[in-house]
Amino acid sequence: MLESLANTLSLKGVLDGLKPFGWEHIDHWAQGEFHHDVVLRVKNTPQELPGPVVVVSTNCNGGVKEVLCLGDVPDRFGLWHYRCPENPEFEGPAPDVRGFARTVHWFNPCDLLKPGTRSEYKEEFRKRQRGGGYVCVDASEE
């Protein structure tokens, strides 16, 4: 089921695929300009899904890169530590990952967070996030 959800290649496709089971939006985290995690809880978890929590990782256009299935809502920075264990700015409890599917849009997300990574923001209008990547200088997020 994770493969078929991921292979819709769009956030809308994943949400439509989960619609028969009911879902609730738990959170949304952006890491840099080009990676978004949408955290969902499936209300009536089907047998084909190995856990009740789904994290849909998208690019800035809503194109699905990865779908993770977990036993519980992950800690944001614990999830990033799972992805990028070499990055000392990411720490937190390890996520209970029970399954995943990656798409043609996937690439190592740690590459987006390295020093000197590209940005759509001019230098004077951006600030670095915890772990890497950039947000608008006025943003309140980490």
N, C-alpha and C positions, 0 to 999 in steps of 0.2 A: 504494500500500500504506500509506503514511503516513496518508493521509486515512481509510482504513478502520480503521486501528488507533486513531487519535485519536477517530473518531466512535463508538467503543464507549463513550466518555465515562467510563470507569472504569479505574483502574490494573489491576484484575483482567482486564478485557477486553483491554487491551494485552498483558499477560503471556500470556493464553490465545492471543492471535493470534500471538505469537512462539514459542509452545511447539513447533510442528512443526520449527522451525529450531534449537532449543536456545538457551538464553541463560544468562548468568551475571550476578549482581548485582555491580556494581563499587563503587558508593558511593551514599550518600543525603545530600543537603544540604538543610537547612531554612534559609530566609532569612525571618526574622520568623516570625510564627505562621501565616501564611496561604499560604505558598508552599513547595513541596517539589520537589526535583529528584531523580529516581531514575535512576541511571546504569547502563545495561545493555550488555553486549557480546553480540551475536548470534553464535553459534558457526558456523553454516552460513548465511552471508548470502545470501538469495535475490536474484535479479536485480532484483526490483522495489524493493529497498531500496538507496538510493544510498551506503550506508556501513555498517560493522559495529557502530557504536556508536549507541545510542538513548538520548536523555535524555527521560524522561517528566516533564513539569511538571504538578503537581497542586495542588489546593487542599487545605485541611486535612482534607477528607472523602474524599480519594482520587479526586475528580472531575478528569478530565484537562482541562487548559487548553491544552496544547501538546505536540507530539511533535517533537523535533529528531532529525535523523540526521546523524552526524558521521563523519569519517574516523578519529578517534582520541579517546580519553578527554580531555575538556576540562579545563583548569585551572578550578577553581570560580570564582575571581574574574575570570579572563579571560572566562568565559561571562557573568558579570554585567556586565562592562564592555561586551561585545557588546550586551547588552540595554539597559543604562543608561550610554551613553558620557559623559553629562554628570556622572555621579557620580564625584568625584575619589577616593573610597575604594576603588573597584573598579579594579584594574589586574592585568594578567597577559597571557599570550600569547593572541592571538586564536584562537577555536575554528575548526576546519575544518568549518563547517556546510555540509552538502551537500543538505539538504532539510528542510522543516518543514511541519507542519499545525497549524492552530489550530481550537479548538472554540468552541461558544457560551459556554463558561465563561471564555474568554480575555478579559483586559483588560490594559492596560499594567502590567507588574509593578513598574515604577519608582514608580507611584502608591502602592504599599504601603509604600514606604521613606522617604517624605517626612517631615520633622519634624512631630510632632503627629499622625501616623497613628494610627488606632484600635488598641486593644490589649485583649485579654481579661484581661491581667494588671493588677492594681492597680499604681500607680506604684512603691510601695515593694517590690514583688516582681518587678520586671523590670529588665533592663539592655539598653541599645541594642547591637545588633550592628554590626560593621563594615559600612558601606554603608547601614545603616538597618534598621528592623524591631526587634522585641524578642524576647528569650528570658528564661527564668526567671533570676532573679538568681544562682542557684546553678549555672547551666549553665557548662560548661567551654569551649563552642564560641565561635568568633569571632562 
